[in-house]
Amino acid sequence: MESFKMNIIQQYELKYITFEQLLEDIWGYGQCLINEVGIECFCFYIEAAAGYHDFRFYIFPFTSLKHNKIR
């Protein structure tokens, strides 16, 4: 059986760690986390840690179904 390891953002979003813990610890993560969650999500939490905004959760943008039609 393969085990699933959560990244720090998943740990926060599933409430295993606090927002403050995320903000303190995210600075130590880099390319691997960016590859896993995407640059927009990573930047969102880095900007939160730096005080650029007061939002606490990243919401993935909705992709229009019109663009994802199966042909």
Helices and strands as residue ranges (DSSP letters): H 8-13, H 19-25, G 26-28, H 31-37, H 39-49, G 65-68
